[in-house]
């Protein structure tokens, strides 16, 4: 914590009293900090790809401030001594925000009440901006492409010598995916509906970015640095939230009904959402390469949340018809 204390004093004029690490975030370190300015939330970014593009992170922070001024539950940003949105220190970037009390949930843990509020917030975010034309395209891999990729990863996970149980979990899910993909027609990706409506998107909206009040309301949206503000399909944001939050069928219904109440979409868009969620992720490898490359700073944390993601994939595919009917009936 000495380097963090030095950075806060030198770059912000903040004197650290004590700090605790927060077990959230797979690409950065998060801290609860007690200081001479009260309690603060501090994030230290170390991922190389992010450090090369600080303008993307700053755009997200600017958007967060814009939304906070319009009543969204976004914590205020503490600027550096020179007015910086982010400060650079020891080859990393540091971000400081006010502290907001609230409960956090890992993927697979979110109750339906909170899932509904999470969907509402995303719907409110999308309708805060004008609709934009976004070219429609097929977002799906073919079964053949997906099988080849899954087989390659399966061989790598089967060859892993590790004390972790995660390679066996990954191999189990990959075998399930391959078996299901082998039963599908080669041209299924071209016959599935694709999203057509869009505008400003969040980019990476999932459960670990939100804090909740005791009554289930959203207390704070705490991460605005991963593609926020780019133009895309609204359904892409929705499917990302459902998948990365590892919501079960009840959670999917709650999230999407909350979204629909704030930003109604036609049934055709929800049909595309079902296809992307149920087939799209079956025909993907869902970040498994990151484990093999040791891309994550806290690998044990990533293993826990990733297992929740991976196990939902074949389950959702088998329930595709029911999920599609439920979403189209919103």
Backbone bond lengths (Angstrom), bond angles and torsions (degrees), N, CA, C in turn:
res aa  C-N    CA-C-N  psi(-1)  N-CA   C-N-CA  omega(-1)  CA-C   N-CA-C  phi
1 X - - - 1.454 - - 1.536 112.55 -
2 X 1.336 116.70 -9.57 1.464 119.05 -177.13 1.524 111.83 -61.24
3 X 1.356 116.58 -43.23 1.459 119.56 179.91 1.524 111.26 -64.15
4 X 1.336 116.29 -38.85 1.461 120.06 178.08 1.522 109.90 -63.19
5 X 1.329 117.08 -43.46 1.462 120.73 179.20 1.523 110.75 -61.81
6 X 1.323 116.94 -41.31 1.461 121.04 179.19 1.526 111.43 -65.02
7 X 1.336 116.17 -42.14 1.461 120.39 179.99 1.520 111.07 -63.61
8 X 1.335 116.99 -45.91 1.460 120.04 -178.74 1.525 111.44 -63.11
9 X 1.322 117.17 -39.39 1.462 120.20 -179.67 1.530 111.14 -70.63
10 X 1.327 116.36 -46.40 1.458 120.56 -175.42 1.522 112.58 -72.02
11 X 1.341 116.92 -43.42 1.466 120.57 -172.05 1.526 113.91 -92.94
12 X 1.365 116.32 -24.39 1.465 119.49 -176.92 1.526 113.62 -119.55
13 X 1.324 117.30 -16.04 1.457 119.28 -172.82 1.518 112.02 72.31
14 X 1.324 116.21 25.03 1.460 122.09 -179.82 1.524 108.74 -103.85
15 X 1.331 116.39 128.81 1.461 120.44 179.39 1.531 109.42 -97.02
16 X 1.317 115.79 115.60 1.467 121.59 -178.42 1.524 110.07 -75.67
17 X 1.333 116.33 133.55 1.463 122.31 174.67 1.523 109.37 -97.22
18 X 1.336 116.64 -51.39 1.455 121.88 173.03 1.520 108.95 -158.05
19 X 1.323 115.97 163.06 1.459 120.49 -178.33 1.518 109.90 -146.08
20 X 1.321 115.76 148.72 1.462 122.33 175.93 1.525 108.94 -128.29
21 X 1.327 115.85 140.66 1.454 120.22 176.17 1.520 109.94 -75.62
22 X 1.338 116.05 138.67 1.461 122.42 177.15 1.523 108.06 -103.37
23 X 1.329 116.92 130.64 1.462 120.81 -174.83 1.534 110.56 -84.99
24 X 1.302 116.55 62.69 1.457 121.87 175.32 1.514 108.20 -142.87
25 X 1.333 115.10 152.19 1.446 120.01 178.98 1.512 112.14 94.13
26 X 1.344 117.11 125.34 1.457 121.01 -178.48 1.527 111.96 -100.79
27 X 1.327 117.60 -11.87 1.464 120.34 -177.35 1.526 112.73 -114.90
28 X 1.312 118.04 1.50 1.457 120.37 -175.90 1.517 109.64 -154.10
29 X 1.325 116.03 173.09 1.460 122.37 174.38 1.522 108.42 -105.51
30 X 1.327 116.40 137.73 1.456 121.70 -179.99 1.525 109.76 -120.67
31 X 1.327 115.22 142.70 1.465 119.91 -175.86 1.530 110.96 -135.52
32 X 1.316 114.84 142.22 1.458 122.11 165.41 1.529 106.07 -95.42
33 X 1.328 116.11 120.57 1.463 121.11 -171.82 1.522 110.65 -120.44
34 X 1.331 116.38 128.44 1.460 122.14 170.23 1.528 107.19 -99.17
35 X 1.320 116.53 130.17 1.464 120.17 -172.40 1.521 110.73 -144.00
36 X 1.325 115.11 -179.69 1.461 119.53 176.78 1.524 112.01 -71.14
37 X 1.348 117.29 -6.86 1.472 121.39 174.14 1.525 111.83 -106.73
38 X 1.321 116.33 14.44 1.444 119.81 -177.54 1.522 111.37 95.46
39 X 1.312 116.49 -166.98 1.457 120.87 -177.48 1.533 110.37 -83.09
40 X 1.336 116.05 138.70 1.462 122.03 -176.05 1.524 110.35 -135.22
41 X 1.317 115.50 158.91 1.463 122.64 172.64 1.524 107.13 -106.85
42 X 1.340 116.63 124.81 1.462 121.56 -176.72 1.524 109.27 -123.80
43 X 1.312 115.29 133.87 1.461 121.46 -179.82 1.522 108.49 -123.55
44 X 1.341 115.43 133.35 1.466 119.95 178.32 1.531 108.12 -118.86
45 X 1.331 115.71 118.26 1.464 121.91 -178.12 1.526 109.89 -92.65
46 X 1.310 115.77 131.52 1.464 119.64 -179.42 1.525 112.42 -127.21
47 X 1.346 119.38 -12.97 1.459 121.75 -176.50 1.532 110.47 -63.87
48 X 1.319 116.26 127.47 1.461 121.69 -171.70 1.524 112.35 -58.72
49 X 1.334 117.77 -43.13 1.460 120.03 -177.55 1.526 111.52 -62.99
50 X 1.325 117.32 -32.09 1.462 120.19 176.66 1.525 111.42 -74.40
51 X 1.311 116.35 -38.91 1.462 119.56 -177.54 1.519 111.64 -64.26
52 X 1.343 116.46 -25.28 1.463 120.20 179.31 1.526 112.52 -78.16
53 X 1.349 116.86 -15.92 1.465 120.17 -175.08 1.533 110.74 -132.48
54 X 1.336 116.98 61.91 1.464 118.25 -178.86 1.519 112.68 -62.89
55 X 1.340 117.56 -23.51 1.463 119.82 -179.55 1.530 111.22 -62.81
56 X 1.337 117.43 -31.15 1.458 119.73 177.22 1.521 111.15 -68.12
57 X 1.328 116.59 -40.16 1.458 119.87 177.57 1.524 110.86 -66.37
58 X 1.332 116.60 -41.75 1.466 120.69 -179.21 1.519 110.38 -64.86
59 X 1.331 117.54 -38.41 1.468 120.13 177.60 1.525 110.49 -59.67
60 X 1.336 116.82 -41.13 1.456 120.04 177.12 1.517 112.35 -64.20
61 X 1.333 117.21 -41.18 1.457 120.80 179.12 1.525 111.31 -66.26
62 X 1.322 117.11 -38.86 1.467 121.29 177.03 1.527 110.41 -63.16
63 X 1.321 115.78 -42.12 1.456 119.64 178.21 1.525 110.63 -64.95
64 X 1.339 116.86 -40.03 1.451 119.96 177.39 1.509 112.68 -60.21
65 X 1.330 117.10 -42.97 1.462 120.63 177.82 1.524 111.26 -64.17
66 X 1.334 116.25 -40.02 1.461 121.37 178.06 1.522 110.41 -60.34
67 X 1.351 116.41 -42.91 1.452 120.76 -179.29 1.535 111.10 -70.94
68 X 1.321 117.06 -37.48 1.468 120.08 179.00 1.525 110.36 -60.42
69 X 1.313 116.63 -40.67 1.459 121.09 179.21 1.527 112.13 -64.43
70 X 1.326 116.62 -18.54 1.472 121.92 179.65 1.520 112.69 -105.06
71 X 1.317 116.07 19.08 1.451 120.21 170.43 1.509 116.36 95.53
72 X 1.324 118.25 2.69 1.459 119.79 177.06 1.534 109.66 -75.92
73 X 1.324 117.09 149.54 1.471 120.19 -178.51 1.528 112.02 -79.28
74 X 1.314 115.86 73.32 1.461 122.42 -179.00 1.523 108.14 -118.17
75 X 1.326 119.45 126.38 1.465 120.66 -179.27 1.527 111.18 -65.93
76 X 1.325 115.73 145.80 1.465 119.69 -179.65 1.531 110.23 -71.50
77 X 1.314 114.86 148.04 1.458 121.86 -179.24 1.527 110.05 -89.19
78 X 1.315 116.22 138.32 1.460 122.06 173.34 1.517 107.19 -95.72
79 X 1.328 117.03 119.01 1.464 121.16 -178.18 1.527 110.82 -81.62
80 X 1.345 114.89 155.16 1.448 120.63 174.13 1.520 111.77 -70.07
81 X 1.321 116.55 174.88 1.470 121.39 -177.95 1.515 112.38 -57.31
82 X 1.337 116.57 -32.13 1.457 121.09 -179.09 1.530 111.66 -96.86
83 X 1.317 117.25 14.63 1.455 121.29 -179.87 1.516 114.38 83.06
84 X 1.339 117.31 13.46 1.462 120.76 -175.79 1.531 111.14 -69.13
85 X 1.343 114.98 144.50 1.458 121.21 171.60 1.533 109.56 -73.91
86 X 1.312 115.75 -40.53 1.464 123.49 174.84 1.516 107.34 -127.60
87 X 1.333 117.93 150.16 1.460 119.82 173.35 1.522 108.62 -115.10
88 X 1.306 116.41 146.57 1.455 122.43 179.42 1.519 108.79 -98.72
89 X 1.335 116.08 132.71 1.461 120.34 -179.11 1.512 109.82 -157.33
90 X 1.314 116.15 126.23 1.471 122.35 175.08 1.525 112.60 54.16
91 X 1.340 115.98 40.96 1.452 120.12 177.13 1.510 114.41 75.01
92 X 1.321 118.02 15.03 1.464 122.07 177.13 1.531 108.79 -130.67
93 X 1.316 115.80 171.06 1.464 121.44 169.87 1.523 108.44 -113.39
94 X 1.329 115.52 142.78 1.460 121.83 -179.00 1.523 109.06 -121.18
95 X 1.330 115.26 135.87 1.461 123.27 177.70 1.520 108.15 -122.95
96 X 1.330 117.64 138.83 1.465 122.36 -179.44 1.528 108.85 -127.27
97 X 1.335 116.36 132.22 1.463 122.42 177.02 1.515 110.71 -130.74
98 X 1.324 115.54 161.90 1.462 119.08 170.29 1.525 109.17 -60.77
99 X 1.312 116.25 154.23 1.459 121.05 177.95 1.527 109.76 -86.75
100 X 1.339 116.26 133.62 1.459 122.36 175.43 1.523 108.21 -120.07
101 X 1.328 116.91 126.63 1.462 120.19 176.04 1.519 110.02 -74.50
102 X 1.318 116.50 141.78 1.451 120.96 178.00 1.516 110.94 172.82
103 X 1.322 115.26 165.09 1.460 120.29 178.97 1.522 109.89 -95.40
104 X 1.313 116.33 140.18 1.459 121.66 177.54 1.522 109.26 -112.08
105 X 1.333 115.51 156.33 1.457 122.54 179.48 1.521 109.52 -131.69
106 X 1.324 115.69 144.81 1.460 121.13 172.11 1.526 109.32 -87.12
107 X 1.349 118.27 164.57 1.461 120.96 175.49 1.528 111.62 -54.02
108 X 1.336 114.79 137.84 1.455 121.03 -179.65 1.514 114.63 86.82
109 X 1.337 117.86 -4.16 1.471 121.55 -176.00 1.526 113.68 -107.13
110 X 1.324 118.52 -12.09 1.464 120.96 -167.94 1.532 111.65 -71.33
111 X 1.339 118.59 122.79 1.470 120.89 176.18 1.530 110.97 -66.71
112 X 1.328 116.68 159.99 1.460 120.44 -177.01 1.525 111.90 -63.80
113 X 1.326 117.91 -35.93 1.469 120.06 179.09 1.524 110.73 -58.68
114 X 1.335 115.95 -46.93 1.457 120.45 179.69 1.531 111.33 -70.21
115 X 1.334 116.97 -34.87 1.468 119.97 177.68 1.527 110.34 -61.55
116 X 1.329 117.19 -39.62 1.469 121.36 177.39 1.531 110.28 -60.61
117 X 1.331 116.76 -45.18 1.469 120.37 -179.79 1.529 111.35 -66.26
118 X 1.320 115.74 -36.00 1.459 120.02 178.33 1.522 110.34 -63.57
119 X 1.339 117.02 -42.92 1.462 120.61 177.01 1.515 111.75 -65.03
120 X 1.326 116.92 -40.85 1.470 120.32 177.12 1.517 111.58 -56.64
121 X 1.325 116.49 -45.41 1.460 120.47 -176.96 1.525 110.82 -63.10
122 X 1.328 117.57 -41.75 1.458 119.54 178.44 1.527 110.86 -65.23
123 X 1.331 117.29 -40.82 1.453 119.94 176.99 1.522 111.80 -61.43
124 X 1.321 117.03 -42.57 1.467 120.89 177.72 1.526 110.57 -62.88
125 X 1.337 116.67 -39.65 1.458 120.90 177.74 1.524 110.75 -60.73
126 X 1.332 117.41 -49.45 1.462 120.47 -178.05 1.528 112.19 -62.24
127 X 1.321 118.11 -40.35 1.466 119.07 -177.22 1.530 112.99 -78.79
128 X 1.326 117.07 -2.99 1.463 120.23 175.96 1.524 112.18 -75.59
129 X 1.335 116.46 -9.42 1.460 120.97 -177.04 1.520 109.70 -127.27
130 X 1.309 115.93 155.35 1.459 120.72 178.55 1.524 110.35 -68.04
131 X 1.329 115.77 148.15 1.460 120.35 175.42 1.527 109.44 -66.06
132 X 1.312 116.35 143.99 1.460 122.85 179.05 1.527 109.09 -122.17
133 X 1.312 115.91 149.73 1.464 118.85 174.56 1.527 108.96 -73.52
134 X 1.311 115.94 125.88 1.459 121.82 177.51 1.528 107.37 -125.55
135 X 1.320 118.95 117.21 1.471 120.43 -178.05 1.518 111.41 -54.48
136 X 1.332 116.20 135.93 1.453 121.07 178.02 1.519 109.24 -80.93
137 X 1.305 115.87 137.60 1.462 120.32 178.24 1.525 107.76 -150.17
138 X 1.310 115.89 156.48 1.452 119.14 177.66 1.523 109.32 -74.99
139 X 1.336 118.06 120.48 1.471 120.30 -177.97 1.522 113.10 -91.93
140 X 1.326 117.82 16.25 1.460 120.18 -169.09 1.524 112.95 -111.51
141 X 1.329 116.23 142.35 1.455 122.48 167.30 1.526 108.55 -79.93
142 X 1.329 116.54 152.48 1.459 119.58 174.53 1.523 108.96 -75.22
143 X 1.340 118.73 157.27 1.465 120.26 176.44 1.527 112.73 -56.14
144 X 1.348 116.97 -39.63 1.462 119.52 179.95 1.514 112.51 -62.07
145 X 1.344 116.57 -45.27 1.462 120.60 177.68 1.530 110.58 -61.80
146 X 1.320 115.65 -42.60 1.459 119.96 -178.09 1.528 111.45 -66.81
147 X 1.336 117.33 -41.90 1.466 120.55 179.45 1.520 110.68 -61.39
148 X 1.332 116.96 -43.29 1.470 120.36 -179.85 1.527 110.70 -60.98
149 X 1.323 116.28 -43.42 1.468 120.13 -179.01 1.527 110.76 -68.05
150 X 1.337 116.46 -43.01 1.470 120.50 179.19 1.528 111.05 -63.96
151 X 1.326 117.05 -40.17 1.473 120.23 179.05 1.525 111.45 -63.48
152 X 1.318 116.12 -41.17 1.469 119.72 179.26 1.528 110.12 -61.80
153 X 1.324 116.54 -45.98 1.466 119.67 179.57 1.520 111.43 -68.17
154 X 1.322 117.17 -36.92 1.463 120.57 178.78 1.521 110.57 -58.81
155 X 1.314 117.52 -44.62 1.467 121.10 178.70 1.527 110.82 -60.79
156 X 1.322 116.24 -39.92 1.464 119.74 -179.61 1.522 111.31 -67.72
157 X 1.320 117.34 -42.65 1.466 119.84 -179.91 1.526 111.00 -69.23
158 X 1.323 117.80 -36.59 1.468 120.34 178.41 1.523 111.59 -66.17
159 X 1.330 117.08 -26.58 1.463 120.79 -179.85 1.524 113.27 -87.94
160 X 1.342 116.98 -6.31 1.469 120.89 -176.54 1.523 111.74 -68.01
161 X 1.312 115.37 134.10 1.466 122.64 171.60 1.526 106.59 -107.93
162 X 1.314 116.55 102.85 1.460 119.81 -173.15 1.523 110.19 -146.37
163 X 1.334 116.16 149.72 1.461 121.16 174.33 1.534 111.18 -75.52
164 X 1.325 115.99 -15.91 1.455 121.03 -178.46 1.527 110.74 -77.57
165 X 1.336 116.39 149.55 1.457 121.94 173.73 1.528 112.06 -81.96
166 X 1.333 117.03 -9.03 1.454 118.78 -171.44 1.532 113.82 -62.99
167 X 1.340 120.88 -40.19 1.471 119.04 178.11 1.528 113.45 -55.37
168 X 1.328 117.73 -37.47 1.462 119.34 179.38 1.526 110.90 -71.94
169 X 1.329 117.32 -34.36 1.468 120.74 175.60 1.518 109.72 -64.25
170 X 1.338 116.18 -48.59 1.462 120.30 -179.90 1.517 111.13 -60.06
171 X 1.329 117.41 -43.63 1.466 121.02 -179.94 1.523 110.85 -62.98
172 X 1.318 117.21 -40.51 1.471 121.32 179.10 1.529 110.80 -60.65
173 X 1.333 116.44 -47.49 1.463 119.91 -178.32 1.529 110.58 -68.03
174 X 1.327 117.77 -40.68 1.462 120.37 178.62 1.523 111.66 -60.95
175 X 1.318 117.59 -39.28 1.467 119.88 177.26 1.533 110.51 -63.29
176 X 1.334 115.87 -40.45 1.468 119.48 176.85 1.523 110.85 -62.05
177 X 1.327 116.73 -45.28 1.456 120.41 -179.60 1.530 110.70 -60.72
178 X 1.319 116.72 -46.24 1.467 120.58 -178.71 1.525 110.54 -60.37
179 X 1.325 117.63 -44.64 1.465 121.18 -179.39 1.527 111.27 -61.46
180 X 1.318 117.23 -40.97 1.461 120.76 179.54 1.530 111.29 -70.77
181 X 1.316 117.09 -40.38 1.467 121.22 -179.73 1.528 111.54 -65.22
182 X 1.318 116.56 -33.80 1.465 120.45 -178.24 1.525 112.47 -65.92
183 X 1.310 117.48 -18.98 1.462 121.37 -178.97 1.531 112.44 -88.36
184 X 1.331 118.04 -4.05 1.457 121.16 -171.90 1.524 112.42 -97.99
185 X 1.336 118.21 150.35 1.467 121.05 175.61 1.520 111.00 -67.02
186 X 1.323 116.58 147.45 1.463 121.45 -173.97 1.522 112.88 -62.52
187 X 1.331 117.20 -28.53 1.471 119.43 -175.02 1.523 113.07 -98.81
188 X 1.319 118.41 17.20 1.462 119.91 -175.39 1.525 112.17 -58.72
189 X 1.327 117.88 -36.82 1.458 120.61 -178.07 1.513 113.53 -60.38
190 X 1.337 116.95 -32.57 1.459 121.17 -178.54 1.525 111.72 -80.75
191 X 1.319 117.35 -15.34 1.460 120.88 -177.58 1.521 112.73 -98.88
192 X 1.317 117.06 -3.75 1.457 120.32 -177.85 1.530 111.33 -89.47
193 X 1.341 117.37 149.47 1.474 120.30 179.03 1.517 111.34 -69.60
194 X 1.322 115.45 143.29 1.467 121.77 177.26 1.524 108.87 -115.66
195 X 1.311 118.53 152.48 1.472 120.46 178.99 1.520 111.21 -68.25
196 X 1.336 115.59 153.08 1.465 120.67 -178.77 1.522 113.02 -128.87
197 X 1.330 119.21 -18.71 1.460 122.21 -173.92 1.524 110.46 -102.91
198 X 1.314 116.21 144.64 1.459 117.87 -179.38 1.506 114.21 -168.02
199 X 1.320 113.38 -174.69 1.451 122.50 -178.49 1.513 108.15 172.40
200 X 1.329 117.22 -150.69 1.458 121.30 177.93 1.532 108.73 -64.60
201 X 1.321 116.52 130.86 1.465 121.92 -178.13 1.525 110.80 -119.40
202 X 1.310 114.50 160.94 1.466 120.68 177.48 1.514 110.98 -77.32
203 X 1.329 116.54 -41.32 1.459 120.53 174.87 1.516 114.32 99.61
204 X 1.314 118.57 -37.23 1.466 120.81 -178.84 1.519 108.13 -158.38
205 X 1.325 115.40 76.78 1.467 121.86 -172.98 1.521 108.28 -105.86
206 X 1.346 116.20 112.01 1.459 118.77 -179.25 1.514 110.15 -151.92
207 X 1.327 115.33 173.14 1.450 121.15 -164.16 1.529 113.45 -61.99
208 X 1.315 118.85 -32.18 1.463 119.67 -176.76 1.523 113.17 -74.97
209 X 1.334 116.83 0.36 1.460 120.23 178.08 1.521 112.67 -100.02
210 X 1.327 117.17 3.81 1.456 120.05 -177.07 1.527 111.53 -124.53
211 X 1.326 114.76 150.56 1.462 123.37 170.47 1.523 107.65 -117.24
212 X 1.332 116.74 146.20 1.455 121.24 -175.87 1.529 111.68 -122.65
213 X 1.342 114.76 147.27 1.457 121.80 175.24 1.526 109.59 -81.27
214 X 1.350 117.67 166.48 1.468 119.77 179.07 1.521 113.82 -58.86
215 X 1.356 118.04 -26.17 1.460 120.50 -179.71 1.524 112.81 -88.28
216 X 1.343 117.48 7.02 1.453 121.46 178.11 1.513 115.14 91.52
217 X 1.335 117.79 -10.97 1.462 120.58 177.06 1.523 110.13 -68.00
218 X 1.333 116.69 154.96 1.454 120.93 177.22 1.525 109.10 -74.58
219 X 1.320 116.59 123.05 1.463 121.47 177.65 1.521 111.23 -84.09
220 X 1.334 116.37 -38.18 1.463 119.20 -177.97 1.514 110.65 -163.20
221 X 1.310 113.99 145.05 1.458 123.60 169.65 1.523 105.11 -106.04
222 X 1.338 117.46 114.12 1.460 119.53 -162.57 1.524 115.21 -109.67
223 X 1.326 118.99 3.02 1.469 119.06 -178.49 1.514 109.53 -135.92
224 X 1.329 116.36 119.12 1.460 121.74 -177.23 1.521 111.17 -129.99
225 X 1.307 118.68 34.57 1.464 118.06 -169.33 1.520 114.33 -122.70
226 X 1.333 119.00 13.24 1.459 120.29 -173.91 1.521 110.99 -121.77
227 X 1.307 118.08 71.00 1.457 121.55 178.09 1.505 114.11 84.73
228 X 1.331 118.74 8.11 1.455 120.75 -179.08 1.518 110.91 -60.64
229 X 1.329 115.62 135.16 1.457 120.66 175.24 1.514 115.18 97.16
230 X 1.322 117.96 -6.82 1.453 119.76 177.94 1.527 110.29 -77.39
231 X 1.327 116.49 155.36 1.454 121.70 178.14 1.526 109.08 -84.01
232 X 1.322 116.14 132.50 1.458 120.60 179.43 1.508 110.55 -163.16
233 X 1.333 116.36 -173.97 1.456 121.00 176.69 1.522 110.11 -79.37
234 X 1.325 116.55 133.17 1.468 119.97 179.27 1.530 111.13 -58.68
235 X 1.331 115.85 -37.72 1.461 119.36 -179.33 1.533 111.22 -60.75
236 X 1.328 117.47 -31.49 1.460 120.23 177.10 1.509 112.07 -59.60
237 X 1.342 117.07 -42.30 1.461 121.10 176.28 1.529 111.13 -63.52
238 X 1.323 116.10 -42.02 1.463 120.52 -177.99 1.526 110.49 -64.13
239 X 1.329 116.52 -48.92 1.464 120.44 -177.26 1.528 110.87 -64.72
240 X 1.334 117.20 -37.55 1.464 120.18 175.36 1.521 110.71 -59.62
241 X 1.335 116.70 -45.34 1.456 120.22 179.52 1.517 112.65 -62.12
242 X 1.339 116.72 -41.15 1.461 120.50 -179.61 1.520 111.56 -67.63
243 X 1.335 115.82 -44.83 1.466 119.64 -176.42 1.527 112.04 -70.93
244 X 1.334 117.13 -51.76 1.460 119.66 -175.90 1.526 112.59 -70.18
245 X 1.318 117.58 -20.62 1.468 120.17 174.77 1.521 111.35 -87.17
246 X 1.353 117.01 -5.30 1.476 123.20 178.27 1.522 111.53 52.53
247 X 1.338 115.63 47.60 1.459 119.84 -178.66 1.527 110.91 -76.47
248 X 1.340 115.90 140.60 1.453 120.01 173.46 1.530 108.45 -81.11
249 X 1.327 116.85 -174.78 1.456 119.31 -174.12 1.522 112.34 -62.49
250 X 1.336 116.90 -39.53 1.455 119.85 176.55 1.517 112.08 -64.03
251 X 1.334 116.46 -39.31 1.459 120.64 177.82 1.512 111.75 -67.10
252 X 1.340 116.74 -38.19 1.470 120.69 177.19 1.522 110.19 -60.65
253 X 1.335 115.88 -45.78 1.466 120.31 179.61 1.528 110.58 -61.47
254 X 1.330 116.66 -44.72 1.464 120.31 -177.97 1.531 111.08 -64.76
255 X 1.322 117.24 -47.62 1.461 121.73 -179.67 1.525 110.52 -58.77
256 X 1.332 116.31 -50.17 1.468 120.32 -173.41 1.526 112.11 -72.49
257 X 1.331 118.19 -31.84 1.461 119.41 175.15 1.527 110.52 -68.81
258 X 1.332 117.15 -36.03 1.463 119.97 174.35 1.514 111.78 -63.54
259 X 1.329 115.88 -43.49 1.469 120.24 177.87 1.533 110.31 -61.73
260 X 1.337 116.77 -47.71 1.456 121.12 -175.92 1.521 112.27 -62.32
261 X 1.326 116.78 -31.28 1.457 120.63 178.28 1.523 111.85 -66.09
262 X 1.334 116.85 -30.18 1.466 121.52 -177.92 1.530 112.91 -95.51
263 X 1.332 116.65 -31.17 1.470 120.26 -172.91 1.528 108.68 -147.53
264 X 1.322 118.10 78.69 1.469 121.13 -173.00 1.529 112.97 -61.38
265 X 1.323 115.09 134.58 1.459 123.10 175.91 1.526 108.60 -118.82
266 X 1.335 117.32 151.62 1.467 119.56 179.70 1.520 111.72 -72.85
267 X 1.334 117.24 160.71 1.470 120.90 -178.93 1.526 113.83 -55.37
268 X 1.329 117.93 -32.40 1.466 119.76 -179.24 1.524 112.23 -63.42
269 X 1.326 116.44 -33.51 1.465 119.31 177.37 1.531 110.73 -70.00
270 X 1.327 116.30 -39.58 1.458 119.62 178.56 1.528 111.53 -68.66
271 X 1.335 116.48 -30.95 1.466 119.34 174.20 1.522 110.23 -64.05
272 X 1.347 116.35 -41.19 1.464 120.28 176.35 1.526 110.78 -64.99
273 X 1.335 116.96 -36.83 1.469 120.11 178.24 1.521 110.76 -61.76
274 X 1.325 116.77 -42.65 1.470 120.29 179.05 1.519 110.77 -62.98
275 X 1.333 116.85 -42.01 1.469 120.25 -179.94 1.522 111.14 -64.53
276 X 1.333 117.20 -43.34 1.460 120.64 179.98 1.518 111.45 -66.16
277 X 1.334 116.60 -39.64 1.461 120.77 -177.69 1.526 111.47 -72.44
278 X 1.336 116.68 -42.14 1.468 120.39 -171.31 1.523 112.91 -91.27
279 X 1.334 117.81 -43.25 1.465 118.79 176.62 1.525 111.30 -93.47
280 X 1.321 117.44 -41.96 1.464 120.28 -175.05 1.510 113.57 -54.99
281 X 1.319 117.39 -42.39 1.468 120.11 179.68 1.523 112.25 -79.87
282 X 1.342 117.68 -25.40 1.462 118.92 172.97 1.526 110.27 -64.91
283 X 1.331 116.56 -35.63 1.463 122.12 -178.97 1.524 111.85 -90.18
284 X 1.324 116.91 22.85 1.457 122.75 179.16 1.527 107.67 -130.22
285 X 1.320 116.40 172.41 1.464 119.32 177.68 1.522 112.10 -111.97
286 X 1.336 116.31 1.93 1.463 121.08 165.47 1.529 114.31 51.42
287 X 1.324 115.63 51.13 1.469 123.18 171.27 1.522 114.74 72.06
288 X 1.345 118.09 11.57 1.460 119.13 -178.50 1.522 112.46 -64.09
289 X 1.323 117.61 -27.52 1.465 119.90 177.72 1.517 111.24 -59.05
290 X 1.343 116.53 -30.99 1.461 120.72 -178.30 1.516 112.46 -60.52
291 X 1.338 116.99 -35.87 1.466 119.50 178.10 1.520 109.80 -67.35
292 X 1.322 117.56 -44.63 1.461 120.77 -178.92 1.526 111.47 -63.62
293 X 1.331 116.36 -33.64 1.464 121.11 179.50 1.524 113.10 -86.97
294 X 1.337 116.11 -2.51 1.473 122.13 -177.02 1.535 110.15 53.99
295 X 1.349 114.51 47.77 1.466 120.18 -174.74 1.518 113.51 -77.30
296 X 1.318 118.28 -15.63 1.454 120.91 -169.07 1.526 110.79 -103.31
297 X 1.316 115.24 137.74 1.460 120.28 -175.14 1.537 110.76 -67.17
298 X 1.326 116.45 -43.89 1.460 121.09 177.61 1.522 106.85 -109.35
299 X 1.319 116.27 87.21 1.459 120.74 -173.24 1.529 111.58 -65.26
300 X 1.325 118.15 -35.91 1.462 120.79 -179.35 1.528 110.94 -63.31
301 X 1.334 116.20 -41.67 1.466 119.83 177.32 1.522 110.31 -64.36
302 X 1.324 116.59 -44.78 1.467 119.96 -179.94 1.524 110.69 -61.88
303 X 1.320 118.18 -38.91 1.468 120.67 179.11 1.527 111.36 -59.35
304 X 1.332 116.72 -41.68 1.470 119.57 -177.94 1.518 111.20 -65.82
305 X 1.326 116.68 -46.17 1.458 117.85 -177.81 1.525 111.09 -75.00
306 X 1.330 117.51 -33.77 1.454 119.95 179.98 1.524 111.73 -67.73
307 X 1.324 117.55 -35.49 1.465 119.63 177.32 1.525 109.97 -60.16
308 X 1.343 116.64 -39.16 1.466 119.69 177.47 1.527 110.46 -63.41
309 X 1.349 117.55 -40.64 1.467 120.38 176.92 1.525 111.26 -62.31
310 X 1.333 115.75 -51.32 1.465 120.26 -170.74 1.532 111.99 -63.10
311 X 1.327 116.99 -42.94 1.466 119.62 -174.75 1.526 112.51 -68.07
312 X 1.338 117.30 -25.34 1.465 119.78 178.14 1.534 112.29 -71.40
313 X 1.333 118.43 -24.21 1.468 121.28 -170.31 1.524 112.24 -61.29
314 X 1.332 121.79 -58.42 1.461 120.15 178.84 1.525 113.02 -66.15
315 X 1.341 117.32 -31.18 1.466 120.21 177.34 1.524 110.41 -60.91
316 X 1.325 117.06 -46.93 1.464 120.52 -178.72 1.527 111.21 -66.04
317 X 1.337 116.91 -39.43 1.457 118.99 -179.67 1.530 110.29 -59.83
318 X 1.307 117.47 -42.65 1.463 120.51 -179.48 1.526 112.05 -66.65
319 X 1.327 117.01 -23.23 1.469 121.86 -179.97 1.524 111.88 -103.99
320 X 1.309 117.45 18.06 1.467 122.92 -174.77 1.524 111.41 -53.57
321 X 1.309 117.98 -49.48 1.457 121.45 -176.15 1.523 111.15 -59.79
322 X 1.327 116.93 -44.88 1.460 120.59 -179.89 1.526 111.12 -67.47
323 X 1.334 116.92 -40.82 1.461 120.24 179.42 1.527 110.52 -65.29
324 X 1.316 117.44 -41.98 1.467 121.04 178.31 1.528 110.55 -60.96
325 X 1.329 117.82 -46.98 1.462 120.86 -179.78 1.523 111.01 -61.10
326 X 1.335 116.05 -40.93 1.465 120.21 -179.84 1.531 110.68 -64.23
327 X 1.330 117.89 -45.75 1.461 121.10 -178.13 1.531 112.03 -68.44
328 X 1.321 117.02 -40.23 1.460 119.00 -179.77 1.516 112.40 -69.41
329 X 1.319 116.54 -17.37 1.463 120.59 178.62 1.515 114.31 -91.50
330 X 1.322 117.95 4.21 1.458 120.06 -178.40 1.534 110.92 -64.96
